[in-house]
Amino acid sequence: MTPTTSTGRFGTLLLMVALALGLAGFAPATAAQAAPAPAQAASVKIRAAIVWAAASQVGQRETGTNYYPVRYKISAQIQRPAAWCGVFTNWAWYAGHATKRPNMAGVGVNQGHFATYWQKWAKANKRWKPIGQRRVARGDVIVYGSFAQSGHVGVVIDVRINAKGRATAVRTVEGNVRDRVVDTGWRSINALTGRNLRASGFVSPV
């Protein structure tokens, strides 16, 4: 996989994403229609910030074997060098002020460095959305594989929804793909794979 946008065009993409996120799901208020609840507005803001953070990193490369960009090491708990797809998603959620994030200080498979731990954490925190439900939103983390197999994770930056409200395709930004951050482009939700593993579901940041 390689980035699908050039540096010059990417700024325009980011602006379009931010506008889409800010407006998605909101119609002009009428007498019979209340304004969005504060919690809903906060969720939209967090998701927009996560998407913006993730998308801004497309093209960033390692500086050595698993030495990901130092900005992703936001605390002493985070290892560097490391297989860093989970580190990248954690950083994007941190940048977007997600209300909770997986622990990065655990041992072995029980930490946010380990990709499929995101699935285990999400189930324990009621934030897991199995792939079969086709419920996904911008800012979610996509998980490939199931705990405790070695897998992969990335950040959902856009979603296509059908008339029944079910996702048909997603676009993701993922770290540590051929030693860099990539934009995977649009992919059918029925054909989502990473590291030769099928996507198992999504993790909500709010």
N, C-alpha and C positions, 0 to 999 in steps of 0.2 A: 504494500500500500504506500502511496505517496501523497503529499499534500495536493489538494485540488485547486488551490487558489494562489495567486502570486501575492507578493507583499503589498503591491499597490492596490490590488483589487480587494485585499482582505479587510482594509479599513472600512470600505463600503459595505462588505458583508457584515461586519460587526455592528455597524449602525443599523442595518436592516434587521438583524437579529434582535437588537435592543428594542427597536420600535415595535417589532412583531410581538415580543414578549410583553411589552408594556401595554399593548392594546388587545392582546388575545383574550377572547372571552368577555370583553366589556363592550356593551352597546350604550349609546347615549341614554341617560336616565330619563324615565318618563314618570308621570304621576303614579303609575302602578308598578314602578320598578325602582327598588331601593339601590343606593350606591353600594359598591362592593364592601363587604365586611372588612374590618382592619386586618384580621388574620389572613384573608384571601389576598389583600393588597400586599401584605408583608411577604407572603409566599411568592407572589409574582416578582417582587423586587429581588428576593434571594435567588430565585431561579435565573433571572436576567443577569445578575452579577456573576453567578457561576458560569453561565454560558460565555459571558464576555471574557472572564479570566481564562477559561480553557481555550477558547478560540484565539486569543491573543498570543498563545504560545506555539501555534503551528509552525513547524520548521526548526524549533529549538532542538539542539543535538547534545549528546553526551560530550564531555571533554576528555574522557578516558573510559575504560571498560566499567560501565555502570556508574560513572560519575556524572549523574544528571545535573542540570543547572542548579547552582547552590541556592537559588531563591526558593526552591521547593522544600528545603530543609528548614522548616519554620520552628522547630524546637529540637532540643538535645535528644529527645526520644527517637527522632527519625534518623535512620541509618543512611550513611553515604560513604562508600558506594553501596548500592543495593539494586536488585531487580525492581524497577521504579514505577511500574504502571500504577500500583496502589498509592505510592507516594504522590504521584501527579494528581490523581483524583482527590486525595486528601487535601492537597494544596488548593485545588480549584474550589472545593467546598469551604475551606478556610477563607479564601479570598471573597467568596460570596456570602459569608456569615451564615452557613448552614446551622440549624439549631442544635444538631448533634453530629459528631463524627466518630468513626471507629477508633478504638484505642491503638496508638502506634507504638506502645511500649510493652506489648505482650511478649510471649515466648513462643517460638516456633510458628505453627500455623495460626495461632490465636492472636493475631495482630494485623493492623491495617496494611503492613507491608506485603502480606500474603493475600493474593488477589481474591480467592474465593472466601476468605474470612468475611468479606463484605456481605456475602449472602447470610452467613451465620449471624453476624451482628444485626443485619436488617430484620431477620426473623425474630430475634430476641427483643428488638425495639419496635416491632409492628410497623416496619417500613419496607417490607418485602412485597414485590409484585411479580408473581410467576409469569414467564413468557407467554403461556397459553391464554392469560387474561387479556393480553394486548393493551394493558393500561400502562402508559408511559408518558412522561412529561419532560420538557426541557429542564436540564439541570440534574436529572436522575443519573445514577451510575449504572452502567450496564455490566453485568457479570457473565463471563464465559466459563462454563464448567460449574461444578457443584462442590461445596466444602466436603472433604478436605483434599480434593485433588488440586494439583497445581493448575492455575488458570490465568485469566487476564481480565482487566477491567478498563473502562473508559467513561467519558462523560457524554451524555446525550445533549446535542446542541440544537436539534430540530426534530420535529415529528410530523408525519402526515397522518391525518385521521379521516376515517370514512364516515358516511352518513349515520352509521350506528354508534359513532363515538369510539370506535376501536382503531388502534394504530395499525397502519398498513406498511409503513416504512419509517426508518429513523436515520439520522445522520449523527455520527459520533466523532469526538476528538479523543485520541488515545496516546498515552506516553509509552516510551520504550518499545516502539515498533520500528524495527531496523535502526535502533539507537537514536530515535528522535520522536518528537510529537507530530502526529499526523492527523489530517482530516480525512476520514474514510469515505466521504461522499455518501449519497443516498443508497440504502440497501433495504431490501424487503425484510420485513420482520420475520418471515419464514426462512430466511437464509442468512441469519446473523451468526457469524463465526469469528473467533479470535484464538490464535495459537492452536488452530485445528480443533477447537472445542465449540460446540453450539452454545448460544446464549441461553442461560437458565432463567434470567429475569432481571428486574431493575430495583434499585434502592433509592428511596425518596429522601431528599435533604431536609424536608420539613414534615 
